[in-house]
Amino acid sequence: MRHIMLDLETLGTVADACIMSIGAVRFDLDSNTIDDDGFYASVGIESNLAYKRRIQEETLIWWMKQGTAAQGVFHEDKRCGLRHPHDGPCLHALWAGDPLEVLQRSLLQDL
């Protein structure tokens, strides 16, 4: 697979917001195929705060208004702690291998 789509669930819309989860899936635009073996890591808030990552009140309120399925990210087993601010992306790199392109929706599309 040549491409990767990333999805971060955060507690803010700023660059240093707490990361709740990191998801990714491999796909190939040329063949229009998607790999069913995705990557997912749930990240603990405490490990984010240790690196001075922020929680924005308006985003937390937004999360509280979401349905049970969306709020599940708060109740997951936190298997990924940020021992270093870049641990999550490093774990993702181990899963990803060597893609040619990494694609992510613009932050503005999530607002």
PyMOL commands that set and color helices and strands:
alter all, ss='L'
color gray80, all
select helices_A, chain A and resi 45-50+57-64+68-74+87-96+107-110
alter helices_A, ss='H'
color red, helices_A
select strands_A, chain A and resi 3-10+19-28+33-34+39-42+101-104
alter strands_A, ss='S'
color yellow, strands_A
deselect
rebuild
show_as cartoon
